[in-house]
Amino acid sequence: MKLALWQAAPTNGRIDEVFSAICRQLQAASAAGAAILVLPELILPGYNRPDLHAALAQTLDGEWIGRLRAMARAAGCGLCLGWAEREGGAVYNAATAIGADGAILAHYRKVQLYGAMERAGFARGAALAPVFALDGRPAALLICYDIEFAGHAAALAEAGARLLLVPTANPLGFEHVPRALVPARAHESDAVVAYANYAGTEGGLRFGGLSVIAGPDGQPLATAGARGEALLVVDLAAADAVPAEGRPVRGEYRPARIAGPPVGSKP
């Protein structure tokens, strides 16, 4: 199975332009033989546009997702993206995976909201989404800040996921996330982690790029630079071929408590 990832320029509310760009990237990913294309967080309507999130948010059965499902079907390539979802009076920072046939494979609402903007504008997701099959491979969704908490990736790995799709909007100054934490999560989970970021500036916020697809040995299968758009395409057979000594040993983890009180504490 091949997986594609698009490191995109920020949307900044340009809805029609981003749909055209997604269509082009889908066609390119399909031509390269990819089963799915991973896009950044809140690409619709834009990450650092809190003025647009509630105003433009749509339902899962709305025009945005309907249009994207048709585009995936026409291209013969699946799609995973972050977007602003409305349900009743609540707005969620959501991610949806769409299959090459246009079917919705998975839908997730971000649990770990980051910073004042997200916490003020979005309702928190209640739970991780179930593992789903992507071209025969067990996969799961997280969004940006979620991957920085080892427990979320571990829970999905325990449920069987071997591919984590992570739309993100990681700012400049947090390069340790794609360079250290994402590879660590991949190794800990014995999985591939696809982390799709922006490169550029939106509403005064500069994104750090460095999108990465990391393998189960904690090594990058492909990376993008800190500046500019990029389309990464990886054959996941390379991850499957990582030898046993490069992988964590499943079932070896032994939870342990700390014995006794902290040193120097009073009885």
Secondary structure, DSSP 8 states (H G I E B T S, - for coil): -EEEEEEB---TT-HHHHHHHHHHHHHHHHHTTEEEEE--TTTBT-TT-HHHHHHH-B-TTSHHHHHHHHHHHHHT-EEEEEEEEEETTEEEEEEEEE-TTS-EEEEEE-SS--HHHHHHH-B---S----EEETTEEEEE--GGGGGSHHHHHHHHHTT--EEEEE---BTT-THIIIIIHHHHHHHHTSEEEEE-BEEEETTEEEE---EEE-TTS-EEEE--SSS-EEEEEETHHHHT--GGGS--TT--------SS-TT---
